[in-house]
Amino acid sequence: MRKPLSAEDLLYRLGLWLLPVFFLCGILVACMGDAVLGWFSPCPIHAITGLYCPGCGATRSVMELARLHVVKSFCYHPFVPYTALVYTVFLVWETLRRRLRPHLPRFPIFPCVVAGIVLLFLQCIWKNAALFLGWNPFFLF
């Protein structure tokens, strides 16, 4: 009888399965360009209230990250490049731990998730504060 998989095992396997999906999506964005943006509807919260939701800017951020414009991606939505970085570091860390260095400690998932949630809400607060002050909330573009 096999023992149940840990959360790290499940996340690692899911991450490996999603790697080709992300790669193919990046190729699609590179080939299609901004036409991909037409597939998504505008944010209903922003359309109704005029305020930015925690997810506003994420689609543009993913598009810029797929084009390898990391600074633009960060300006549109810092959570997206942060998540991509944590995903990459997690996969590399766990691969090293499983294959070459079994003495490495487990990857600190919980602190990364907490930092990501804090970053998500801080960028939402920043964008709405900038909106009220009349500034460009994306500050570079």
C-alpha positions as semicolon CSV with decimal commas, in nm:
position;residue;x (nm);y (nm);z (nm)
1;M;0,000;0,000;0,000
2;R;0,138;0,338;-0,101
3;K;0,160;0,620;0,148
4;P;-0,037;0,937;0,066
5;L;0,147;1,212;-0,115
6;S;0,255;1,520;0,078
7;A;0,158;1,872;-0,027
8;E;0,510;1,926;-0,165
9;D;0,483;1,609;-0,374
10;L;0,148;1,716;-0,518
11;L;0,269;2,069;-0,593
12;Y;0,589;1,939;-0,748
13;R;0,407;1,696;-0,975
14;L;0,151;1,960;-1,072
15;G;0,432;2,205;-1,143
16;L;0,606;1,959;-1,372
17;W;0,281;1,889;-1,558
18;L;0,212;2,262;-1,601
19;L;0,559;2,341;-1,736
20;P;0,478;2,250;-2,100
21;V;0,141;2,429;-2,074
22;F;0,314;2,752;-1,970
23;F;0,571;2,707;-2,244
24;L;0,303;2,661;-2,511
25;C;0,107;2,961;-2,381
26;G;0,423;3,171;-2,405
27;I;0,469;3,064;-2,767
28;L;0,103;3,148;-2,837
29;V;0,144;3,497;-2,691
30;A;0,464;3,550;-2,887
31;C;0,291;3,450;-3,211
32;M;-0,048;3,617;-3,159
33;G;0,063;3,934;-2,982
34;D;-0,200;4,166;-2,839
35;A;-0,479;3,983;-3,024
36;V;-0,485;3,742;-2,727
37;L;-0,612;4,026;-2,505
38;G;-0,935;4,032;-2,704
39;W;-1,020;3,684;-2,574
40;F;-1,068;3,816;-2,220
41;S;-1,348;4,038;-2,098
42;P;-1,270;4,357;-1,903
43;C;-1,277;4,344;-1,525
44;P;-1,641;4,373;-1,411
45;I;-1,543;4,526;-1,076
46;H;-1,346;4,801;-1,249
47;A;-1,623;4,852;-1,506
48;I;-1,893;4,890;-1,238
49;T;-1,711;5,071;-0,957
50;G;-1,416;5,235;-1,132
51;L;-1,188;5,081;-0,869
52;Y;-0,915;4,828;-0,934
53;C;-0,968;4,476;-0,798
54;P;-0,675;4,265;-0,672
55;G;-0,655;4,097;-1,013
56;C;-0,663;4,408;-1,233
57;G;-0,358;4,421;-1,458
58;A;-0,278;4,050;-1,428
59;T;-0,360;3,968;-1,791
60;R;-0,136;4,247;-1,920
61;S;0,130;4,138;-1,673
62;V;0,120;3,780;-1,802
63;M;0,141;3,909;-2,161
64;E;0,449;4,116;-2,079
65;L;0,610;3,832;-1,885
66;A;0,556;3,601;-2,183
67;R;0,741;3,861;-2,393
68;L;1,017;3,858;-2,127
69;H;0,951;4,221;-2,031
70;V;0,987;4,161;-1,658
71;V;0,986;4,529;-1,552
72;K;0,665;4,600;-1,744
73;S;0,512;4,284;-1,603
74;F;0,601;4,393;-1,250
75;C;0,451;4,737;-1,307
76;Y;0,121;4,597;-1,433
77;H;0,085;4,340;-1,153
78;P;0,380;4,246;-0,927
79;F;0,210;3,925;-0,814
80;V;0,253;3,765;-1,159
81;P;0,635;3,782;-1,185
82;Y;0,658;3,700;-0,813
83;T;0,453;3,385;-0,869
84;A;0,659;3,291;-1,175
85;L;0,978;3,333;-0,972
86;V;0,850;3,128;-0,678
87;Y;0,725;2,858;-0,920
88;T;1,065;2,836;-1,091
89;V;1,263;2,836;-0,766
90;F;1,029;2,574;-0,616
91;L;1,070;2,339;-0,913
92;V;1,449;2,378;-0,918
93;W;1,473;2,342;-0,538
94;E;1,256;2,031;-0,523
95;T;1,433;1,874;-0,822
96;L;1,770;1,926;-0,655
97;R;1,636;1,798;-0,324
98;R;1,484;1,486;-0,480
99;R;1,762;1,400;-0,725
100;L;2,094;1,531;-0,598
101;R;2,078;1,674;-0,249
102;P;1,837;1,486;-0,023
103;H;1,973;1,672;0,281
104;L;1,830;2,004;0,156
105;P;1,541;2,127;0,371
106;R;1,192;2,139;0,224
107;F;1,101;2,447;0,025
108;P;0,935;2,713;0,249
109;I;0,596;2,718;0,078
110;F;0,392;2,882;0,354
111;P;0,605;3,201;0,384
112;C;0,602;3,237;0,003
113;V;0,222;3,208;-0,004
114;V;0,182;3,465;0,275
115;A;0,423;3,705;0,101
116;G;0,229;3,658;-0,223
117;I;-0,105;3,738;-0,058
118;V;0,042;4,047;0,108
119;L;0,188;4,158;-0,226
120;L;-0,147;4,100;-0,398
121;F;-0,334;4,327;-0,160
122;L;-0,059;4,591;-0,139
123;Q;-0,064;4,636;-0,515
124;C;-0,445;4,668;-0,504
125;I;-0,420;4,937;-0,236
126;W;-0,145;5,117;-0,433
127;K;-0,342;5,117;-0,759
128;N;-0,657;5,252;-0,597
129;A;-0,465;5,515;-0,396
130;A;-0,289;5,625;-0,715
131;L;-0,626;5,639;-0,889
132;F;-0,766;5,873;-0,624
133;L;-0,453;6,092;-0,634
134;G;-0,471;6,119;-1,013
135;W;-0,147;5,929;-1,073
136;N;-0,084;5,653;-1,323
137;P;-0,117;5,337;-1,111
138;F;0,110;5,145;-1,349
139;F;0,373;5,419;-1,291
140;L;0,601;5,344;-1,585
141;F;0,374;5,270;-1,880
